Amino acid sequence: MKAWRNSLLVALILTALGGCATDAVKGVFKSKGQQELSTGIDSYEDGKYGEASRALQRALDSGLNNSDKVRAHKYLAFVHCISGREKQCRDEFGRALDINPALELEPAESGHPIWGPVFRNAKARR
């Protein structure tokens, strides 16, 4: 019985370590742009809007696929809106919509009182 518990414990530890290793391996295969995008989104979610803006711009400058470009522009728009820069917010939404005209915000995002109306306005201008 004790041997079975030890085997189970070893299996659980290896599974946990495997998850960490998987995250580390994924990080190795991310492009510089994808790494910066992740950093920018994390900074945004932590309320560090200046850091987020810089990382998101570096992501765009480093090269991203279209889907990631849309995400970067969307989060830049959020930063601008939160910072009271409505024109820049609308411009970033416009850049995202230039790449993906079918872009829709997530339900929680579209109902936001600051950027929801700005996004709808940018989309209506298309």
N, C-alpha and C positions, 0 to 999 in steps of 0.2 A: 504494500500500500504506500509506504514512504517513497519507494522508487518511482511509483506512478506520479506522486505529487511533485517530486523533483523534476521529472521529465516535463510535466505540465508547466512548472515554473520556468524551466529553460526555454520551452516553446514560447511562452508568453514574452519572455525577455527578448528572444530573437525576433519575434513578431514586432515588438515595440521598436527595437533597434532597426529592423528592416524598414519601418516607416520613416525613421529619421534618415536613413541612408537613401531612401527613395527621394525624399525632399532635397537632399544634398545633390543627388544625381540630376534631378530636374533643374536645379539652379545652375549646374554646370552647363547644361544644354540650352539655357535661355540666351538669347542674343543680348547685346548691350542695351538695345532699345527696350526689350521686354523687361530686363532687370530694372531699368530706370522707370518704366511704366509701373511696375509693382511697387517700387519705392515711392513714386508719386502718389499712387492710390493709398498706400499705407499712411503716408504723411497727411494726406487729405483727411482720412478717417480719424487720425489722431488730432485733427484741428490745427495742424502746422501748415497753413495755407501758403506761406512764402516758400517753404521747402517743397511743398507739393508742386507749386507752379514751376519752380526751377527744374525739378526732376521730370515733370511731364514734358517740358520743352526740350530737355536733353533727350528724352525718349523719342520725340518726334525728329529731332536733329540726327539721332543715331540710326534711324531707319526702323520702320515697323510695317507689318502687313496692314492691309486696309482696315480690318476689324479692330486691330489694336490702335490704329490712328484715330478711328472713330471714338474709341474709349478715352484716349488721351485728350482729344478735343472736348469731349463731353465733360470730363473732370476739370479741365481748364475753364470751361464755361461755368461750372459750379463754383470754382474758386473766385472767378470774376464777379459772379452774382452775389456771393456771400460778402465780397469786399465792396459792394456798392457800385461796381463798374458795369452797368447794364449794357452799354454799347459793346464792350469787349466780350461780355457774356453772349450776347446775340451773335457777334462775329464768330466766336468759337463754335456755337451751335450751327451756324451757317457753314463753317468748314467741315464739320462732321456730316452735315446733310449733303454737302457737295460730294462727299465720298459715298455716302449711303442715303439716298433720298427717302428710303423706306424706314429710316431710323424712327423708333418710338422709344420714349423713356419708359422705364419700369413704372408700374402703378404708383409705388411710393414716391418715385421721383417726379412723375408728372403732376402729382397733387401738391407738390411743394409750392408754398405761396410766393416765393421769390423767383425761382427759375422756371417753374411750370408755365406761367404766362409768357415769359421771355422765349422759351422753347416753342410754344404754340405760335407766337408771333413770327419767329424765324422760319418755322415750317410753312406758315401761311404765305410767306413772301416768295416761296418757290414756285 
